[in-house]
Amino acid sequence: MAYPPSPFAPDHFPTLPPVPGVRLSACEAGVRYSGRLDLMLAEFAPNTVVGGVMTKSTTAGAPVDWNRTALKNGSARALVVNSGNANVFTGQRGRDAVEKTANAVSEAINCDQSDVFVCSTGTIGEYLLEDRITAKISDLTSTLADAAWEQAATAIMTTDTYPKGAVRTAEIDGTTVTLVGIAKGSGMIAPDMATMLSYVMTDAALSPEVAQNVITKGANKSFNAITIDSDTSTSDTLLLFATGQADHAPVTEIGEQRIHAFEAALDDLLIDLAHQVVKDGEGAQKFVEIQVTGAESDDAARRMGLAIGNSPLVKTAIAGADANWGRIVMAIGKAGEKADRDKLAIAIGGFQITKDGEPIPGYDESPVTEHMQGRDIELEIDVGIGNGQATVWTCDLTHGYIDINADYRT
């Protein structure tokens, strides 16, 4: 089913360079869709290191269980992803499908089965016809290319209206390293670790411990700070693959100063991808940035920001360009975090609305309403408790969300 394009959809997919040690391909396997790419493969150079975070959902799919185990080794040689079927709530048959897929890939590229990462996204509770995937592995391996990013990003889409990709560079010991990322996500987004599926590849030389550390911290600043509909996916997976092909001494200790620029670039890349996910939210017409200050801690500020971003009343007011700031007051109050009602300050689009727990004298709603009619909405809230602060991103809630999700399986 084709969905109306997001108003934020870019004119074209970004130009993403090759990452030494990474080759990709994609094809149509007919897992669920016909006439479109729905299966991708990435092959990594020997000695590639991996770090990642996955959903905390207690009903996670078989691929998530497989990848959690594979992560313990800290090494990777391949990643295979299908869209259209999440392989979730499929019992032993689902676990067998993952193993058969990993085995087919390991035989094709001559690597250990445990070095193959397997991801699936799509409908929950339907058995995955893994033979449609394994039958295409030889085609995928024979068409591997250095920079098939757009094809790979397209193959992992479900209700997304455009493929998502980004690139950054950084220096380690004077050597330039490249970071390229792709992501998918449009609905069932209220991450409790990462987005539904996102992959970052770099030629930096990192130890498994360092890779795990930087991707975990990066997720908290980006994908863990977005929400579309308050629903955490059973398939959420964020993986960082570091091929070690760059000409610098390996970074083996967490917190080394020489990796600070790399961490900043990674964080910026992840935030870029997270923003793209929000801007492609199902039915979304507006992108919303929520800044919370004055909280007891940064974590408390993030939880309050998410309470605002998850509120259907706040999101529908934004969709209707209604400057109903009372709904923000409500959301702060229900968040379960400390807030001083009589110090609460709210601004929308830079226009102060409340101060010291009440509307400012002579409040004029006109410029706020004008701001609410735009595509990019800014909410600023100070809760008057401490120094904690956080920024959260969300989108509005329109009838388009209902249209997509009511008909998703038909």
C-alpha positions, -999 to 999 in steps of 0.1 A, spaced: 0 0 0 13 35 -9 10 61 18 9 99 12 44 113 13 56 132 44 57 170 39 92 167 52 103 141 26 136 153 10 138 158 -28 163 130 -30 182 105 -10 215 119 3 248 110 -14 264 86 9 300 75 3 314 40 6 326 29 40 358 8 36 350 -28 47 313 -25 39 294 -39 9 256 -39 4 229 -52 -18 191 -54 -19 164 -72 -38 127 -81 -40 120 -113 -21 82 -111 -18 82 -116 20 50 -95 21 53 -69 -6 54 -72 -43 70 -49 -68 95 -34 -43 127 -41 -25 122 -59 8 154 -77 16 189 -63 22 223 -77 30 254 -60 43 288 -78 43 316 -66 66 353 -71 64 369 -97 87 375 -84 123 346 -60 121 334 -50 156 298 -45 166 279 -28 194 242 -24 198 211 -18 218 177 -34 214 142 -32 226 134 -38 262 100 -52 252 92 -84 270 75 -96 238 105 -91 215 108 -111 183 131 -140 176 156 -118 156 161 -96 187 169 -127 208 193 -139 182 211 -105 180 214 -102 218 233 -135 218 254 -125 188 264 -92 204 282 -110 232 309 -120 208 314 -83 197 322 -94 161 302 -93 129 306 -103 93 270 -98 79 236 -82 85 205 -94 67 172 -75 71 137 -81 57 107 -59 58 70 -69 57 71 -95 85 85 -89 120 89 -126 129 75 -117 164 53 -140 185 60 -170 161 74 -195 187 99 -221 177 91 -217 140 102 -181 143 135 -191 160 141 -217 133 136 -191 106 163 -168 121 187 -197 124 181 -209 88 186 -173 75 218 -169 94 231 -202 82 224 -194 46 243 -162 49 272 -177 68 276 -204 41 274 -178 13 302 -156 27 321 -183 46 318 -170 82 306 -182 115 268 -183 119 272 -163 152 287 -134 132 255 -129 112 230 -104 125 193 -109 115 166 -83 117 129 -83 106 103 -56 106 66 -56 97 35 -74 109 35 -92 142 22 -127 147 26 -141 112 50 -168 103 80 -157 83 85 -177 51 122 -178 54 126 -198 22 118 -167 3 148 -151 20 173 -179 18 164 -184 -19 177 -148 -25 210 -150 -6 230 -160 -36 215 -131 -56 224 -107 -28 260 -119 -24 266 -117 -62 254 -80 -64 272 -66 -33 284 -31 -40 303 -4 -21 276 22 -18 242 7 -23 228 27 6 196 39 -10 186 4 -20 194 -9 14 175 19 32 145 13 9 144 -24 15 139 -20 52 109 4 49 74 -5 60 50 24 63 79 48 58 73 73 29 110 78 22 143 61 28 164 76 55 202 80 55 229 103 68 267 107 68 293 123 90 331 123 92 355 128 121 392 125 129 409 100 151 447 106 155 446 128 124 430 102 103 396 109 88 370 82 95 335 80 79 302 72 95 271 63 74 238 54 89 204 43 76 172 39 95 135 29 92 106 40 114 73 56 110 49 42 135 51 21 167 78 45 178 83 53 215 118 38 218 130 22 250 165 19 236 166 28 199 144 31 169 127 2 151 157 -4 129 189 16 125 224 7 114 256 28 114 287 16 96 321 32 101 357 24 92 370 34 126 390 9 146 372 3 179 372 -24 205 339 -41 212 337 -24 246 342 10 230 317 4 203 291 -7 228 297 23 250 294 49 223 263 35 207 245 31 240 253 68 250 243 79 215 210 61 216 200 79 248 206 113 232 187 105 200 164 76 195 155 74 232 144 110 230 118 106 202 82 95 202 55 92 176 27 72 193 39 60 227 42 24 215 75 6 218 83 -18 190 90 -55 196 118 -53 170 137 -21 180 174 -26 170 203 -1 167 237 -15 157 271 1 151 295 -18 129 332 -7 130 353 -23 102 387 -11 115 398 -3 80 409 33 89 446 39 94 448 48 131 456 29 162 426 10 176 406 28 203 405 2 231 397 22 263 363 37 270 365 75 274 397 81 255 401 117 246 411 109 210 377 96 203 357 126 214 353 140 179 341 106 167 316 104 195 303 139 187 299 129 150 281 97 159 257 116 182 250 141 155 244 113 129 220 95 153 201 127 160 198 133 123 183 99 117 160 102 147 147 134 134 140 118 100 120 91 117 99 116 135 94 137 104 81 106 87 58 97 115 26 81 103 3 109 92 26 136 106 24 171 93 44 189 120 78 184 137 78 193 174 108 200 196 101 200 233 127 215 256 123 209 293 145 227 319 144 231 357 138 194 364 152 174 392 175 155 368 181 151 331 163 118 332 133 134 349 133 162 322 133 136 295 104 117 310 84 149 313 92 158 277 80 124 266 48 128 287 41 159 267 52 143 234 30 113 240 -1 131 250 -29 127 224 -44 160 236 -12 179 231 -5 163 197 -40 169 184 -39 205 195 -7 209 176 -23 193 146 -51 218 147 -28 248 154 -47 253 187 -25 272 212 -42 252 241 -12 254 265 -34 240 293 -28 206 278 10 210 284 2 218 320 -18 186 322 10 165 307 36 179 331 13 171 360 8 135 350 44 127 343 51 115 378 82 138 382 87 167 406 74 200 393 65 232 410 31 243 398 37 279 411 70 283 392 59 265 360 69 286 329 58 278 293 68 293 260 57 283 225 77 294 195 97 317 218 66 335 230 62 335 268 28 322 279 31 315 316 54 325 344 53 317 381 24 293 376 -1 316 358 -6 333 325 16 364 320 -2 397 321 -16 408 288 -9 375 271 -16 377 234 -24 344 217 -21 357 182 16 352 176 15 318 193 -13 307 170 7 319 140 36 298 151 14 267 156 3 270 120 38 263 108 56 230 102 82 233 130 68 237 165 89 246 195 77 241 231 98 253 261 89 244 296 107 252 329 93 232 359 111 252 386 128 224 406 165 220 397 190 220 369 179 189 349 172 195 312 164 175 281 151 179 246 126 155 231 112 154 196 77 143 184 51 149 157 15 159 156 -14 134 156 -36 136 126 -63 115 110 -37 102 87 -23 81 116 -57 64 119 -60 58 82 -26 41 80 -29 19 111 -66 10 105 -57 -4 71 -21 -15 76 -27 -53 72 -52 -50 43 
